[in-house]
Amino acid sequence: MRITGSAARGARRPAPREASRSTSAGSNQLPRPSPIAPLRRIPDAVRSLLGPIARAGARPAPLEGLRTALTLAGAARGVRPVLDLTPEARRADALFACALTPTLLTALHRLRTGREPVEPREDLSYAANYLYMLTGEEPRPAHARAVEQYLISTIDHGFNASTFTARVIASTGADLVGAVCGALSSLSGPLHGGAPSRALDTLDAIGTPDRIDGWIRERVLAGDRIMGFGHPVYRTEDPRSVLLRDIARSLGGDLVDFAVQVERRVVELLAELKPGRELHTNVEFYAGVVMELCGLPREMFTPTFASSRVIGWCANILEQAADSKIIRPAARYVGPVPPQPVPALA
């Protein structure tokens, strides 16, 4: 993968190994403990500070909490600028960030809701362990597999906003945790990573099939965005949405049937009201359905996305760190023309 234009160029990135190996749909257990499993544990220097972080603010803010906690964990680890590290040391920092992120997210969520964090298990797969730490109960294998498939589908996806942010920061030679936290900050914008819960809110607002046309027409004619539809790259179905639709159908239920109805009709209405735009479902539409069916609270939809995308961020950071050229795009002034002749100085 290369950055085009005036940005830095890098070699094919050496992606860090996933935090656990995939399991079959019939079991949550790994064939043997993952070598990454010990990295899932929260450092002692951070653990005692998680409560105040989780309870800060008037509303749940798991991503903001993660940024703070991950920064503290990086400081406790003594992470150094990637410019000063060997490839092996950079990779070790990447594995640390990837393994610890889901543990921090679930611990912060539980503390915010008045429960104690659940320690990670070394025998569970990445997704099963994530759901276990979130709920305190080992998940149904079908739910763990569904979440696992979602996480795999969202690990990496071109130079999206968060990934490009991570690469820009890494190009300065900054430490890996700093680059990851910069990428996390970009997820605070609902247009990137924040749509799964909003897409599900759309289904709630529509409510019944007979309300689809009226609700969608009113929003589109008012100039509102229909969350879960449209993508800056795809002019056809997002292939990840196709995958997640099939996963949702395998789980079944009234919500899935309604989502399929809404998708079909919204695509037709958007073709009528915005001809030539080719607006279809994106990954967020069925991601919200799948996560809802698997028991994830809506405030954890975007954090769950982040627990996967952190692997892609780290892969991109490693690639960028291998090329020490800083990303420094040029800018062209398009403001008002200066007066002619230029006034003399007083």
Phi, psi and omega per residue, in radians:
M1 nan 2.411 -3.140
R2 -2.253 2.628 2.996
I3 -1.547 2.265 -3.121
T4 -1.627 3.012 3.121
G5 1.354 -2.456 -3.048
S6 -1.626 0.280 -3.121
A7 -1.562 2.998 -3.078
A8 -1.261 2.711 3.126
R9 -1.909 2.570 3.135
G10 -2.461 2.817 3.108
A11 -1.371 3.010 3.103
R12 -0.993 2.307 -2.967
R13 -1.395 2.442 3.079
P14 -1.492 1.553 -3.034
A15 -1.091 2.391 3.079
P16 -1.165 2.527 3.128
R17 -1.059 2.474 3.135
E18 -1.048 2.662 -3.045
A19 -1.125 -0.305 3.053
S20 -2.746 2.842 -3.137
R21 -1.518 2.658 -3.129
S22 -1.148 2.590 3.095
T23 -2.064 2.898 3.096
S24 -1.343 2.929 -3.110
A25 -1.215 -0.221 -3.077
G26 -1.674 -0.015 -3.080
S27 -2.643 2.548 3.049
N28 -1.658 -0.207 -3.023
Q29 -1.433 2.558 3.014
L30 -1.433 2.676 3.100
P31 -1.112 -0.453 3.056
R32 -2.736 2.739 -3.121
P33 -0.984 2.443 3.137
S34 -1.320 2.416 3.074
P35 -1.150 -0.279 3.129
I36 -1.478 -0.302 -3.012
A37 -0.932 -0.740 -3.138
P38 -1.051 -0.444 -3.131
L39 -1.290 -0.199 -3.138
R40 -1.285 -0.306 -3.041
R41 -1.305 2.452 -3.129
I42 -1.307 2.264 3.112
P43 -1.046 2.519 -3.123
D44 -1.009 -0.619 -3.110
A45 -1.148 -0.324 -3.106
V46 -1.776 -0.558 -2.981
R47 -0.960 -0.796 -3.067
S48 -1.216 -0.274 -3.107
L49 -1.679 -0.117 -3.061
L50 -1.173 -0.622 -3.127
G51 -1.024 -0.960 3.106
P52 -1.043 -0.624 3.111
I53 -1.127 -0.796 -3.082
A54 -1.132 -0.608 -3.048
R55 -1.608 -0.009 3.140
A56 -1.220 2.451 3.081
G57 1.509 2.858 -3.073
A58 -1.530 -0.242 -3.106
R59 -2.259 2.736 3.078
P60 -1.056 2.320 -3.114
A61 -2.476 1.163 -3.051
P62 -1.097 -0.602 -3.139
L63 -1.243 -0.696 3.074
E64 -1.098 -0.727 3.088
G65 -1.102 -0.692 3.131
L66 -1.094 -0.750 3.124
R67 -0.991 -0.779 -3.134
T68 -1.166 -0.836 -3.087
A69 -1.156 -0.686 -3.134
L70 -1.204 -0.625 3.051
T71 -1.074 -0.774 3.099
L72 -1.092 -0.734 3.133
A73 -1.113 -0.682 3.098
G74 -1.131 -0.693 3.107
A75 -1.142 -0.718 3.120
A76 -1.129 -0.586 3.119
R77 -1.322 -0.428 -3.085
G78 1.405 0.675 -3.137
V79 -1.085 2.509 -3.095
R80 -2.112 2.846 3.114
P81 -0.947 2.411 -3.137
V82 -1.062 -0.453 3.135
L83 -1.083 -0.472 -3.069
D84 -1.712 0.054 -3.014
L85 -1.928 2.717 2.993
T86 -1.336 2.803 3.068
P87 -0.964 -0.620 -3.136
E88 -1.169 -0.704 3.128
A89 -1.204 -0.654 3.080
R90 -1.084 -0.768 -3.134
R91 -1.097 -0.676 3.122
A92 -1.105 -0.715 3.085
D93 -1.121 -0.649 3.131
A94 -1.125 -0.785 3.121
L95 -1.100 -0.679 3.097
F96 -1.037 -0.856 -3.107
A97 -1.149 -0.738 -3.116
C98 -1.149 -0.721 -3.087
A99 -1.285 -0.633 -3.039
L100 -1.418 -0.493 -3.044
T101 -0.944 -0.898 -3.129
P102 -1.122 -0.562 3.112
T103 -1.157 -0.755 3.108
L104 -1.118 -0.763 -3.121
L105 -1.048 -0.833 -3.094
T106 -1.228 -0.647 3.110
A107 -1.114 -0.766 3.131
L108 -1.104 -0.714 3.126
H109 -1.108 -0.786 -3.104
R110 -1.163 -0.715 3.120
L111 -1.120 -0.657 3.123
R112 -1.111 -0.553 -3.104
T113 -1.717 0.292 3.012
G114 1.426 0.323 3.139
R115 -2.074 2.733 3.110
E116 -1.386 2.572 3.078
P117 -1.072 2.656 3.099
V118 -1.819 2.246 -3.124
E119 -1.188 2.476 3.099
P120 -1.173 2.646 3.082
R121 -1.856 2.401 -3.082
E122 -1.389 -0.242 -3.073
D123 -1.643 -0.103 -3.072
L124 -1.701 2.631 3.058
S125 -1.171 2.954 -3.073
Y126 -0.988 -0.914 -3.080
A127 -1.215 -0.749 3.128
A128 -1.089 -0.692 3.123
N129 -1.163 -0.669 3.115
Y130 -1.065 -0.849 3.136
L131 -1.151 -0.650 3.109
Y132 -1.104 -0.787 3.140
M133 -1.193 -0.482 -3.130
L134 -1.330 -0.774 -3.014
T135 -1.794 -0.389 -3.061
G136 1.517 -0.002 3.129
E137 -2.213 2.501 3.093
E138 -1.163 2.251 -3.030
P139 -1.321 2.815 2.978
R140 -1.063 2.407 -3.133
P141 -0.951 -0.626 3.134
A142 -1.130 -0.645 3.116
H143 -1.245 -0.728 3.112
A144 -1.086 -0.712 -3.139
R145 -1.186 -0.679 3.122
A146 -1.099 -0.798 3.120
V147 -1.152 -0.674 3.102
E148 -1.034 -0.778 3.133
Q149 -1.119 -0.682 3.072
Y150 -1.083 -0.821 -3.114
L151 -1.062 -0.731 3.131
I152 -1.092 -0.704 -3.076
S153 -1.209 -0.293 -3.074
T154 -1.993 0.181 -3.125
I155 -1.005 -0.760 -3.048
D156 -2.666 2.597 -3.123
H157 -2.843 1.241 3.079
G158 1.158 -2.832 -3.104
F159 -1.633 1.099 3.048
N160 -1.167 3.067 -3.017
A161 -1.020 -0.816 -3.084
S162 -1.230 -0.707 3.136
T163 -1.132 -0.740 3.122
F164 -1.147 -0.660 3.064
T165 -1.019 -0.810 3.132
A166 -1.047 -0.706 -3.110
R167 -1.227 -0.668 3.105
V168 -1.062 -0.791 3.135
I169 -1.133 -0.771 3.140
A170 -1.093 -0.551 -3.112
S171 -1.149 -0.328 3.080
T172 -1.407 -0.135 -3.067
G173 1.557 0.168 -3.098
A174 -1.110 2.929 3.110
D175 -1.266 2.731 -3.041
L176 -1.108 -0.717 -3.130
V177 -1.120 -0.650 3.085
G178 -1.087 -0.710 3.119
A179 -1.160 -0.705 3.106
V180 -1.112 -0.735 -3.128
C181 -1.164 -0.588 3.038
G182 -1.106 -0.741 3.086
A183 -1.093 -0.714 3.098
L184 -1.043 -0.661 -3.128
S185 -1.073 -0.589 -3.135
S186 -1.169 -0.387 3.123
L187 -1.327 -0.123 3.078
S188 -1.228 -0.268 3.050
G189 -1.489 2.215 -3.065
P190 -1.126 -0.253 -3.134
L191 -1.385 -0.130 3.117
H192 -2.337 1.803 3.088
G193 1.524 -0.218 -3.064
G194 -1.721 0.111 -3.015
A195 -1.475 -0.397 -3.085
P196 -0.963 -0.814 -3.134
S197 -1.207 -0.607 3.137
R198 -1.253 -0.578 3.069
A199 -1.144 -0.673 3.094
L200 -1.212 -0.608 3.048
D201 -1.063 -0.607 3.092
T202 -1.090 -0.778 3.102
L203 -1.063 -0.712 3.114
D204 -1.098 -0.742 -3.092
A205 -1.173 -0.655 3.111
I206 -1.182 -0.842 2.994
G207 1.437 -1.023 -3.077
T208 -2.377 2.725 -3.095
P209 -0.993 -0.589 -3.093
D210 -1.229 -0.201 3.137
R211 -1.694 -0.067 -3.034
I212 -1.040 -0.947 -3.044
D213 -1.041 -0.877 -3.090
G214 -1.100 -0.761 -3.089
W215 -1.148 -0.810 -3.097
I216 -1.186 -0.773 3.132
R217 -1.029 -0.760 -3.124
E218 -1.074 -0.770 -3.111
R219 -1.203 -0.754 -3.104
V220 -1.156 -0.784 -3.129
L221 -1.171 -0.397 3.074
A222 -1.460 -0.054 3.136
G223 1.489 0.208 -3.133
D224 -1.378 2.681 3.061
R225 -1.491 2.362 3.045
I226 -1.600 1.844 -3.042
M227 -1.154 2.388 -3.107
G228 1.702 -0.036 -3.134
F229 -2.227 2.426 3.132
G230 1.587 2.574 -3.132
H231 -2.628 2.484 -3.111
P232 -1.171 -0.280 -3.110
V233 -1.921 -0.885 -3.023
Y234 -1.355 2.360 2.995
R235 -1.985 0.379 3.056
T236 -2.554 -2.945 3.134
E237 -1.082 2.356 3.006
D238 -1.165 2.105 -3.090
P239 -1.037 -0.481 3.090
R240 -1.210 -0.572 3.092
S241 -1.169 -0.669 3.095
V242 -1.064 -0.792 3.115
L243 -1.051 -0.834 -3.062
L244 -1.224 -0.529 3.047
R245 -1.079 -0.756 3.117
D246 -1.129 -0.685 3.105
I247 -1.117 -0.766 3.117
A248 -1.059 -0.748 3.136
R249 -1.117 -0.590 3.115
S250 -1.174 -0.498 3.086
L251 -1.406 -0.603 3.029
G252 1.284 3.026 3.088
G253 2.115 2.940 -3.097
D254 -1.092 -0.652 -3.133
L255 -1.065 -0.728 3.139
V256 -1.135 -0.808 -3.140
D257 -1.036 -0.731 -3.136
F258 -1.191 -0.722 3.136
A259 -1.069 -0.698 3.122
V260 -1.134 -0.731 3.074
Q261 -1.057 -0.813 -3.128
V262 -1.101 -0.791 -3.137
E263 -0.992 -0.855 -3.068
R264 -1.063 -0.777 -3.072
R265 -1.311 -0.647 3.139
V266 -1.130 -0.705 3.103
V267 -1.056 -0.723 3.105
E268 -1.127 -0.763 -3.122
L269 -1.168 -0.691 3.123
L270 -1.155 -0.612 3.076
A271 -1.142 -0.598 3.119
E272 -1.316 -0.790 -3.023
L273 -1.484 -0.433 3.121
K274 -2.289 1.162 -3.049
P275 -1.045 2.444 3.106
G276 1.493 -0.129 -3.087
R277 -1.439 -0.404 -3.138
E278 0.925 1.117 -3.130
L279 -1.731 2.077 -3.138
H280 -2.231 3.035 3.113
T281 -1.112 2.494 3.009
N282 -1.856 -3.061 -3.013
V283 -1.084 -0.475 -3.038
E284 -1.242 -0.490 -3.036
F285 -1.067 -1.012 -3.127
Y286 -1.422 -0.302 3.039
A287 -1.044 -0.762 3.120
G288 -1.093 -0.695 3.128
V289 -1.113 -0.831 -3.114
V290 -1.080 -0.805 -3.105
M291 -1.167 -0.635 3.080
E292 -1.086 -0.773 -3.128
L293 -1.149 -0.486 -3.121
C294 -1.583 0.088 2.993
G295 1.558 0.235 3.106
L296 -1.414 2.341 3.050
P297 -1.196 2.614 -3.010
R298 -1.115 -0.540 3.124
E299 -1.200 -0.158 3.120
M300 -1.812 0.089 3.136
F301 -1.115 -0.946 -3.135
T302 -1.165 -0.717 3.028
P303 -1.015 -0.628 3.096
T304 -1.129 -0.726 3.022
F305 -0.979 -0.767 -3.126
A306 -1.134 -0.591 -3.134
S307 -1.138 -0.393 3.045
S308 -1.576 -0.874 -3.041
R309 -1.108 -0.387 3.104
V310 -1.014 -0.524 3.108
I311 -1.176 -0.768 3.087
G312 -1.149 -0.702 3.091
W313 -1.013 -0.829 -3.089
C314 -1.118 -0.658 3.086
A315 -1.070 -0.761 3.111
N316 -1.167 -0.669 3.107
I317 -1.095 -0.750 3.108
L318 -1.076 -0.733 3.118
E319 -1.115 -0.792 -3.116
Q320 -1.136 -0.658 -3.121
A321 -1.144 -0.413 3.122
A322 -1.271 -0.252 3.111
D323 -2.152 1.949 -2.969
S324 -1.403 0.192 3.134
K325 -1.381 2.275 -3.104
I326 -1.345 2.529 3.081
I327 -1.460 2.010 -3.049
R328 -2.473 1.375 -3.128
P329 -1.077 2.636 3.062
A330 -1.472 2.739 3.106
A331 -2.190 2.513 3.121
R332 -2.031 2.191 -3.116
Y333 -1.246 2.236 -3.139
V334 -2.213 0.386 -3.115
G335 -1.445 -2.924 -3.120
P336 -1.033 2.519 3.096
V337 -1.219 2.328 3.141
P338 -1.149 2.668 -3.130
P339 -1.091 2.528 3.105
Q340 -2.136 2.250 -0.151
P341 -1.243 2.870 3.115
V342 -1.173 2.250 -3.113
P343 -1.014 2.510 3.113
A344 -1.253 2.646 3.090
L345 -1.179 2.468 3.130
A346 -1.196 nan nan
